[in-house]
Structures are given as C-alpha cells and as structure tokens.
C-alpha cells in the first residue's frame, strides 16, 4: 500500500470511481508532468450537495461540499497519475467555484474544505495556490465545483 493510500485509509476516506464527463470534454489532460483536472462537483454519487450557499445550504454544508469535490479531485488525480497517488508531486492550483446567494461572502471558508483535505492527504505536496469565486449558478445545481492543476512524476 502506498503512503498516500495508507493516509486515506487512516482518514477513513474511500475514493470513488472517477466521474465520467457529462459533456464534450475529458476528465483530465496531461502535457509533460503537468495535469489539468476538469471541474469536480460536490457529488458523492447520491446527488449531493446541491443548492445555494446562504440560501438553502449552510456554511458547514458548503465546507463538506468542497471536501466532496476534493475527494473527487483526488480520484481523478489517482487516475491521471497511473493509479498511484504517490506520484503526485504537487497540487499547483485549485480554481474553486461556489454557488452563492446575494448576501453570502464566506466563499474562502467554504473552499477551505478542499484545501484542508489536500494538505491532510498529501502533506506539503497538497499546499497550493487557489482562486475562490462566488457564482450565480454551477452545473447541475451543485453547490461547489473545483478544478485543479497538479504536477506528477514520470
């Protein structure tokens, strides 16, 4: 068992089967050692967490939504790294989008759910730059969508 797989087990996290694209795109692209991972939603396979932060989704639910998107990112990272998360050299950047109501401003706190997960699982390799943006709508009504740029080893 790899170091990262052992860490996931210790945290009680089981990675899902990476989500298939829902339109005309691929789950990730790779050029050299840089991988761009398509946006992952706050979906655990049961269709949650959907809604609008500050309207029908609480801050705490939003943090969990970002964590779910992060778990889905990790599943895609594993696929992009040939099935071995130990080949993830660094999470370079997260671009995060929160479906936010008109008076909801705690967008960075929501995205900490994903940022904290990356560091919990990958240690220093999980430390990243990021953008956190409030949006009017996110595809399929989900509360959070996050994409990532990572570096992987050969």
N, CA, C and O of each residue as an XYZ file, in Angstrom:
616
protein
N       0.847     -1.183      0.000
C       0.000      0.000      0.000
C       0.888      1.239      0.000
O       1.837      1.340      0.778
N       0.563      2.181     -0.887
C       1.353      3.402     -0.977
C       1.144      4.267      0.273
O       0.190      4.088      1.030
N       2.061      5.196      0.454
C       1.984      6.119      1.594
C       0.674      6.912      1.575
O       0.027      7.081      2.609
N       0.295      7.391      0.397
C      -0.923      8.198      0.294
C      -2.169      7.345      0.497
O      -3.126      7.791      1.130
N      -2.169      6.128     -0.032
C      -3.300      5.216      0.184
C      -3.446      4.907      1.675
O      -4.561      4.837      2.192
N      -2.331      4.724      2.353
C      -2.366      4.471      3.795
C      -2.944      5.676      4.529
O      -3.711      5.521      5.479
N      -2.577      6.867      4.088
C      -3.097      8.087      4.713
C      -4.604      8.202      4.496
O      -5.336      8.563      5.417
N      -5.075      7.895      3.279
C      -6.514      7.916      3.012
C      -7.242      6.944      3.937
O      -8.288      7.274      4.497
N      -6.688      5.752      4.092
C      -7.303      4.746      4.954
C      -7.355      5.242      6.401
O      -8.359      5.073      7.092
N      -6.265      5.852      6.842
C      -6.198      6.409      8.201
C      -7.268      7.481      8.423
O      -7.821      7.600      9.516
N      -7.554      8.261      7.370
C      -8.560      9.323      7.454
C      -9.982      8.803      7.214
O     -10.949      9.555      7.338
N     -10.107      7.520      6.871
C     -11.423      6.945      6.621
C     -12.032      7.376      5.300
O     -13.254      7.431      5.162
N     -11.178      7.684      4.325
C     -11.641      8.153      3.022
C     -11.484      7.040      1.993
O     -10.403      6.475      1.822
N     -12.577      6.741      1.318
C     -12.552      5.809      0.192
C     -12.793      6.626     -1.065
O     -13.810      7.309     -1.187
N     -11.858      6.553     -1.995
C     -12.023      7.307     -3.229
C     -13.052      6.637     -4.130
O     -13.066      5.413     -4.266
N     -13.910      7.441     -4.742
C     -14.897      6.877     -5.675
C     -14.240      6.539     -7.011
O     -13.097      6.916     -7.270
N     -14.974      5.831     -7.839
C     -14.561      5.676     -9.227
C     -14.603      7.076     -9.833
O     -15.599      7.781     -9.667
N     -13.546      7.498    -10.533
C     -13.553      8.851    -11.094
C     -14.781      9.088    -11.971
O     -15.172      8.230    -12.762
N     -15.374     10.254    -11.817
C     -16.587     10.600    -12.564
C     -16.293     10.714    -14.052
O     -15.269     11.262    -14.461
N     -17.201     10.189    -14.842
C     -17.108     10.327    -16.294
C     -17.602     11.714    -16.690
O     -18.467     12.275    -16.019
N     -17.072     12.263    -17.755
C     -17.541     13.571    -18.227
C     -19.033     13.535    -18.573
O     -19.558     12.509    -19.007
N     -19.705     14.675    -18.373
C     -21.130     14.773    -18.687
C     -21.367     15.569    -19.972
O     -22.511     15.852    -20.326
N     -20.291     15.927    -20.667
C     -20.397     16.680    -21.921
C     -19.165     16.362    -22.771
O     -18.499     15.351    -22.549
N     -18.869     17.215    -23.730
C     -17.777     17.000    -24.673
C     -16.451     17.531    -24.110
O     -15.958     18.574    -24.539
N     -15.886     16.799    -23.149
C     -14.583     17.115    -22.579
C     -14.027     15.838    -21.976
O     -14.715     14.819    -21.923
N     -12.779     15.894    -21.520
C     -12.150     14.740    -20.881
C     -11.918     15.060    -19.409
O     -11.871     16.231    -19.034
N     -11.772     14.029    -18.565
C     -11.612     14.277    -17.129
C     -10.316     15.003    -16.771
O     -10.261     15.744    -15.790
N      -9.279     14.783    -17.573
C      -8.009     15.482    -17.348
C      -7.201     15.463    -18.629
O      -7.398     14.615    -19.499
N      -6.282     16.422    -18.727
C      -5.307     16.430    -19.811
C      -3.925     16.499    -19.186
O      -3.746     17.018    -18.085
N      -2.946     15.962    -19.918
C      -1.575     15.961    -19.417
C      -0.639     16.454    -20.510
O      -0.739     16.038    -21.664
N       0.264     17.338    -20.136
C       1.329     17.798    -21.014
C       2.606     17.732    -20.199
O       2.792     18.507    -19.261
N       3.486     16.805    -20.557
C       4.677     16.590    -19.741
C       4.250     16.089    -18.377
O       3.533     15.094    -18.268
N       4.686     16.772    -17.351
C       4.349     16.365    -15.988
C       3.234     17.205    -15.370
O       2.914     17.052    -14.191
N       2.648     18.086    -16.167
C       1.574     18.946    -15.667
C       0.236     18.365    -16.104
O       0.044     18.033    -17.274
N      -0.684     18.245    -15.156
C      -2.011     17.703    -15.412
C      -3.058     18.751    -15.033
O      -3.011     19.335    -13.951
N      -3.997     18.973    -15.941
C      -5.153     19.821    -15.676
C      -6.335     18.889    -15.448
O      -6.655     18.072    -16.311
N      -6.982     19.004    -14.301
C      -8.124     18.158    -13.980
C      -9.393     18.987    -14.115
O      -9.514     20.071    -13.544
N     -10.337     18.449    -14.886
C     -11.616     19.133    -15.082
C     -12.335     19.324    -13.751
O     -12.070     18.622    -12.775
N     -13.247     20.286    -13.736
C     -14.001     20.599    -12.530
C     -14.727     19.390    -11.959
O     -15.372     18.627    -12.678
N     -14.605     19.239    -10.659
C     -15.275     18.162     -9.926
C     -16.324     18.785     -9.019
O     -16.091     19.813     -8.383
N     -17.474     18.147     -8.974
C     -18.617     18.685     -8.242
C     -18.708     18.136     -6.824
O     -18.010     17.189     -6.460
N     -19.574     18.745     -6.041
C     -19.834     18.308     -4.656
C     -20.813     17.150     -4.676
O     -21.925     17.236     -4.154
N     -20.366     16.059     -5.295
C     -21.216     14.899     -5.536
C     -20.571     13.664     -4.912
O     -19.391     13.389     -5.130
N     -21.348     12.937     -4.146
C     -20.848     11.692     -3.564
C     -21.498     10.483     -4.216
O     -21.471      9.384     -3.661
N     -22.079     10.679     -5.384
C     -22.752      9.587     -6.069
C     -24.228      9.507     -5.730
O     -24.996      8.851     -6.434
N     -24.626     10.170     -4.658
C     -26.039     10.206     -4.282
C     -26.674     11.548     -4.643
O     -27.788     11.854     -4.220
N     -25.950     12.337     -5.427
C     -26.502     13.595     -5.904
C     -26.425     14.747     -4.946
O     -27.167     15.717     -5.098
N     -25.562     14.678     -3.972
C     -25.498     15.815     -3.086
C     -24.153     16.476     -3.176
O     -23.314     15.801     -3.773
N     -23.784     17.558     -2.753
C     -24.554     18.591     -2.065
C     -24.926     19.627     -3.109
O     -24.061     20.216     -3.757
N     -26.222     19.841     -3.261
C     -26.739     20.807     -4.219
C     -27.339     21.995     -3.474
O     -27.684     21.902     -2.296
N     -27.456     23.106     -4.184
C     -28.104     24.275     -3.616
C     -27.207     25.487     -3.617
O     -26.123     25.485     -4.201
N     -27.679     26.522     -2.951
C     -27.024     27.822     -2.948
C     -26.597     28.189     -1.535
O     -27.412     28.210     -0.613
N     -25.322     28.474     -1.378
C     -24.797     28.874     -0.071
C     -25.461     30.178      0.364
O     -25.586     31.125     -0.412
N     -25.879     30.197      1.623
C     -26.532     31.376      2.162
C     -28.018     31.429      1.874
O     -28.710     32.327      2.354
N     -28.529     30.469      1.087
C     -29.966     30.407      0.796
C     -30.525     29.107      1.362
O     -31.323     29.125      2.299
N     -30.101     27.969      0.786
C     -30.580     26.678      1.275
C     -29.446     25.713      1.616
O     -29.682     24.530      1.861
N     -28.215     26.225      1.630
C     -27.045     25.447      2.046
C     -26.293     26.273      3.079
O     -25.997     27.444      2.841
N     -25.982     25.673      4.225
C     -25.264     26.373      5.295
C     -23.767     26.408      5.001
O     -23.276     25.695      4.126
N     -23.055     27.241      5.739
C     -21.599     27.290      5.626
C     -21.000     25.917      5.899
O     -20.116     25.475      5.164
N     -21.461     25.239      6.935
C     -20.929     23.917      7.279
C     -21.172     22.914      6.156
O     -20.292     22.116      5.834
N     -22.356     22.953      5.562
C     -22.648     22.077      4.424
C     -21.775     22.443      3.226
O     -21.368     21.571      2.459
N     -21.491     23.731      3.071
C     -20.620     24.178      1.984
C     -19.203     23.670      2.144
O     -18.570     23.270      1.167
N     -18.697     23.683      3.374
C     -17.358     23.137      3.640
C     -17.328     21.653      3.285
O     -16.365     21.178      2.683
N     -18.380     20.920      3.658
C     -18.477     19.496      3.309
C     -18.577     19.324      1.799
O     -18.012     18.379      1.249
N     -19.282     20.217      1.124
C     -19.390     20.164     -0.336
C     -18.012     20.323     -0.983
O     -17.681     19.605     -1.927
N     -17.226     21.248     -0.483
C     -15.869     21.449     -1.012
C     -14.997     20.230     -0.732
O     -14.165     19.857     -1.559
N     -15.181     19.616      0.417
C     -14.433     18.388      0.739
C     -14.813     17.267     -0.232
O     -13.943     16.531     -0.697
N     -16.113     17.132     -0.540
C     -16.548     16.124     -1.507
C     -15.927     16.382     -2.879
O     -15.459     15.450     -3.532
N     -15.920     17.632     -3.315
C     -15.284     17.962     -4.590
C     -13.800     17.594     -4.532
O     -13.237     17.121     -5.519
N     -13.173     17.811     -3.382
C     -11.763     17.456     -3.208
C     -11.532     15.953     -3.281
O     -10.543     15.505     -3.861
N     -12.430     15.180     -2.703
C     -12.309     13.717     -2.790
C     -12.418     13.283     -4.249
O     -11.689     12.398     -4.695
N     -13.328     13.907     -4.988
C     -13.451     13.606     -6.413
C     -12.211     14.038     -7.188
O     -11.808     13.360     -8.133
N     -11.606     15.149     -6.804
C     -10.339     15.559     -7.419
C      -9.251     14.526     -7.159
O      -8.491     14.184     -8.065
N      -9.170     14.025     -5.929
C      -8.164     13.007     -5.604
C      -8.357     11.751     -6.447
O      -7.380     11.136     -6.873
N      -9.604     11.369     -6.688
C      -9.869     10.199     -7.530
C      -9.364     10.446     -8.954
O      -8.788      9.551     -9.572
N      -9.577     11.650     -9.472
C      -9.081     11.979    -10.809
C      -7.553     12.077    -10.821
O      -6.913     11.669    -11.790
N      -6.970     12.616     -9.752
C      -5.509     12.681     -9.651
C      -4.898     11.290     -9.705
O      -3.888     11.063    -10.370
N      -5.531     10.364     -8.994
C      -5.043      8.984     -8.981
C      -5.079      8.401    -10.392
O      -4.125      7.754    -10.825
N      -6.170      8.628    -11.099
C      -6.275      8.136    -12.474
C      -5.214      8.786    -13.362
O      -4.582      8.112    -14.176
N      -5.023     10.093    -13.204
C      -4.047     10.825    -14.018
C      -2.613     10.401    -13.723
O      -1.741     10.497    -14.586
N      -2.376      9.931    -12.503
C      -1.027      9.502    -12.087
C      -0.836      8.001    -12.275
O       0.041      7.406    -11.648
N      -1.637      7.391    -13.121
C      -1.480      5.971    -13.400
C      -1.851      5.064    -12.247
O      -1.341      3.949    -12.136
N      -2.744      5.543    -11.383
C      -3.217      4.720    -10.278
C      -2.395      4.825     -9.007
O      -2.632      4.072     -8.062
N      -1.429      5.746     -8.959
C      -0.541      5.871     -7.797
C      -0.493      7.320     -7.321
O       0.205      8.145     -7.910
N      -1.229      7.629     -6.264
C      -1.244      9.000     -5.731
C       0.115      9.452     -5.207
O       0.347     10.651     -5.056
N       1.005      8.523     -4.931
C       2.348      8.924     -4.504
C       3.117      9.609     -5.631
O       4.149     10.233     -5.383
N       2.627      9.501     -6.859
C       3.263     10.184     -7.991
C       2.826     11.642     -8.112
O       3.333     12.369     -8.965
N       1.887     12.076     -7.265
C       1.509     13.492     -7.262
C       2.625     14.254     -6.560
O       2.816     14.139     -5.350
N       3.355     15.032     -7.347
C       4.484     15.810     -6.820
C       3.978     17.029     -6.072
O       4.499     17.391     -5.017
N       2.930     17.673     -6.647
C       2.433     18.910     -6.045
C       1.072     19.260     -6.607
O       0.828     19.103     -7.803
N       0.195     19.728     -5.758
C      -1.028     20.391     -6.212
C      -0.606     21.842     -6.439
O      -0.268     22.555     -5.494
N      -0.631     22.263     -7.685
C      -0.153     23.603     -8.012
C      -1.215     24.665     -7.773
O      -0.933     25.711     -7.190
N      -2.453     24.393     -8.230
C      -3.505     25.394     -8.061
C      -4.874     24.746     -8.077
O      -5.116     23.786     -8.809
N      -5.768     25.288     -7.256
C      -7.183     24.947     -7.275
C      -7.951     26.172     -7.736
O      -7.698     27.284     -7.270
N      -8.886     25.970     -8.647
C      -9.832     27.007     -9.046
C     -11.183     26.547     -8.517
O     -11.699     25.507     -8.924
N     -11.746     27.325     -7.615
C     -12.942     26.880     -6.898
C     -14.100     27.843     -7.118
O     -13.942     29.063     -7.115
N     -15.279     27.236     -7.309
C     -16.487     27.999     -7.600
C     -17.585     27.573     -6.643
O     -17.853     26.383     -6.470
N     -18.218     28.564     -6.020
C     -19.273     28.322     -5.040
C     -20.552     28.965     -5.550
O     -20.559     30.147     -5.893
N     -21.631     28.197     -5.601
C     -22.938     28.759     -5.953
C     -23.409     29.526     -4.724
O     -23.820     28.931     -3.727
N     -23.345     30.843     -4.805
C     -23.549     31.687     -3.631
C     -24.749     32.610     -3.797
O     -24.992     33.162     -4.870
N     -25.493     32.762     -2.703
C     -26.607     33.706     -2.667
C     -26.092     35.135     -2.610
O     -24.895     35.361     -2.430
N     -26.994     36.101     -2.763
C     -26.586     37.508     -2.864
C     -25.885     38.065     -1.633
O     -25.121     39.024     -1.748
N     -26.123     37.494     -0.466
C     -25.506     38.011      0.755
C     -24.500     37.042      1.367
O     -24.179     37.151      2.550
N     -24.000     36.096      0.575
C     -23.043     35.116      1.092
C     -21.637     35.500      0.643
O     -21.355     35.576     -0.553
N     -20.755     35.741      1.620
C     -19.404     36.201      1.321
C     -18.312     35.275      1.861
O     -17.129     35.556      1.672
N     -18.677     34.192      2.519
C     -17.693     33.306      3.143
C     -17.160     32.251      2.176
O     -16.938     31.102      2.558
N     -16.961     32.646      0.938
C     -16.512     31.726     -0.105
C     -15.154     31.105      0.230
O     -14.996     29.894      0.069
N     -14.165     31.882      0.690
C     -12.885     31.252      1.037
C     -13.017     30.198      2.138
O     -12.337     29.174      2.095
N     -13.879     30.439      3.116
C     -14.073     29.466      4.192
C     -14.671     28.175      3.655
O     -14.315     27.092      4.119
N     -15.571     28.271      2.686
C     -16.142     27.078      2.066
C     -15.032     26.264      1.420
O     -14.947     25.053      1.629
N     -14.190     26.913      0.646
C     -13.169     26.212     -0.131
C     -12.073     25.645      0.758
O     -11.319     24.771      0.329
N     -11.977     26.131      1.989
C     -11.034     25.501      2.924
C     -11.334     24.016      3.102
O     -10.437     23.246      3.448
N     -12.574     23.603      2.873
C     -12.906     22.180      2.961
C     -12.081     21.350      2.009
O     -11.684     20.235      2.347
N     -11.814     21.870      0.823
C     -10.970     21.172     -0.155
C      -9.494     21.426      0.126
O      -8.691     20.493      0.098
N      -9.132     22.663      0.393
C      -7.724     22.987      0.646
C      -7.178     22.199      1.829
O      -6.081     21.645      1.762
N      -7.946     22.152      2.907
C      -7.503     21.397      4.088
C      -7.361     19.917      3.768
O      -6.427     19.268      4.240
N      -8.281     19.376      2.967
C      -8.212     17.968      2.583
C      -6.924     17.679      1.814
O      -6.265     16.672      2.074
N      -6.560     18.544      0.875
C      -5.350     18.314      0.077
C      -4.123     18.202      0.973
O      -3.267     17.344      0.755
N      -4.037     19.064      1.977
C      -2.893     19.029      2.889
C      -2.984     17.830      3.827
O      -1.965     17.205      4.122
N      -4.193     17.494      4.306
C      -4.367     16.309      5.161
C      -3.889     15.043      4.455
O      -3.236     14.194      5.062
N      -4.217     14.924      3.180
C      -3.913     13.703      2.444
C      -2.494     13.710      1.881
O      -1.781     12.711      1.980
N      -2.080     14.840      1.288
C      -0.818     14.882      0.549
C       0.312     15.586      1.284
O       1.429     15.642      0.769
N       0.057     16.123      2.464
C       1.105     16.836      3.201
C       1.538     18.082      2.449
O       0.709     18.772      1.856
N       2.832     18.375      2.469
C       3.339     19.575      1.803
C       3.026     19.592      0.316
O       2.859     20.669     -0.257
N       2.940     18.433     -0.329
C       2.609     18.363     -1.755
C       1.189     18.854     -2.022
O       0.848     19.170     -3.162
N       0.360     18.923     -0.985
C      -1.013     19.390     -1.140
C      -1.166     20.890     -0.983
O      -2.247     21.425     -1.233
N      -0.097     21.591     -0.570
C      -0.165     23.051     -0.432
C      -0.181     23.673     -1.815
O       0.623     23.306     -2.672
N      -1.093     24.616     -2.040
C      -1.368     25.078     -3.392
C      -1.754     26.551     -3.422
O      -2.110     27.141     -2.402
N      -1.676     27.124     -4.609
C      -2.290     28.425     -4.873
C      -3.758     28.152     -5.177
O      -4.118     27.026     -5.519
N      -4.611     29.172     -5.057
C      -6.013     28.932     -5.383
C      -6.753     30.221     -5.689
O      -6.328     31.322     -5.338
N      -7.867     30.034     -6.354
C      -8.856     31.083     -6.552
C     -10.157     30.556     -5.980
O     -10.468     29.374     -6.126
N     -10.920     31.422     -5.330
C     -12.220     31.049     -4.764
C     -13.219     32.113     -5.200
O     -13.107     33.279     -4.822
N     -14.198     31.696     -6.001
C     -15.095     32.637     -6.651
C     -16.545     32.259     -6.378
O     -16.905     31.083     -6.425
N     -17.374     33.256     -6.093
C     -18.808     33.049     -5.965
C     -19.457     33.143     -7.331
O     -19.126     34.018     -8.131
N     -20.390     32.226     -7.593
C     -21.053     32.157     -8.894
C     -22.569     32.216     -8.701
O     -23.096     31.883     -7.640
N     -23.247     32.647     -9.755
C     -24.714     32.642     -9.746
C     -25.230     31.209     -9.818
O     -26.095     30.822     -9.033
N     -24.703     30.413    -10.760
C     -25.123     29.026    -10.926
C     -23.919     28.149    -11.245
O     -22.957     28.584    -11.879
N     -24.001     26.899    -10.787
C     -22.996     25.879    -11.076
C     -23.722     24.736    -11.788
O     -24.895     24.488    -11.507
N     -23.047     24.037    -12.702
C     -23.718     22.961    -13.442
C     -24.460     21.970    -12.549
O     -23.992     21.586    -11.477
N     -25.618     21.578    -13.026
C     -26.460     20.553    -12.407
C     -26.939     20.926    -11.008
O     -27.437     20.070    -10.276
N     -26.794     22.190    -10.633
C     -27.294     22.664     -9.347
C     -26.425     22.355     -8.151
O     -26.855     22.553     -7.015
N     -25.203     21.871     -8.374
C     -24.326     21.556     -7.248
C     -23.838     22.831     -6.569
O     -23.780     23.896     -7.186
N     -23.491     22.708     -5.305
C     -23.078     23.868     -4.511
C     -21.651     24.311     -4.807
O     -21.336     25.498     -4.715
N     -20.774     23.348     -5.166
C     -19.351     23.642     -5.337
C     -18.816     22.882     -6.546
O     -19.203     21.742     -6.804
N     -17.918     23.536     -7.282
C     -17.135     22.893     -8.338
C     -15.699     23.367     -8.200
O     -15.443     24.556     -8.012
N     -14.759     22.423     -8.296
C     -13.340     22.769     -8.159
C     -12.546     22.005     -9.214
O     -12.732     20.803     -9.402
N     -11.653     22.728     -9.902
C     -10.705     22.075    -10.810
C      -9.300     22.251    -10.264
O      -9.079     23.037     -9.343
N      -8.353     21.521    -10.827
C      -7.007     21.539    -10.273
C      -5.947     21.432    -11.359
O      -6.164     20.845    -12.419
N      -4.798     22.017    -11.060
C      -3.584     21.818    -11.828
C      -2.598     21.140    -10.887
O      -2.336     21.630     -9.788
N      -2.050     20.005    -11.330
C      -1.101     19.283    -10.498
C       0.146     18.942    -11.297
O       0.145     18.986    -12.528
N       1.199     18.604    -10.585
C       2.408     18.062    -11.196
C       2.514     16.604    -10.762
O       2.311     16.276     -9.593
N       2.832     15.740    -11.714
C       3.000     14.319    -11.418
C       4.406     13.880    -11.840
O       5.004     14.449    -12.753
N       4.908     12.866    -11.162
C       6.203     12.275    -11.507
C       6.019     11.352    -12.694
O       4.917     10.872    -12.959
N       7.123     11.108    -13.414
C       7.092     10.159    -14.543
C       6.787      8.762    -14.075
O       6.722      7.840    -14.888
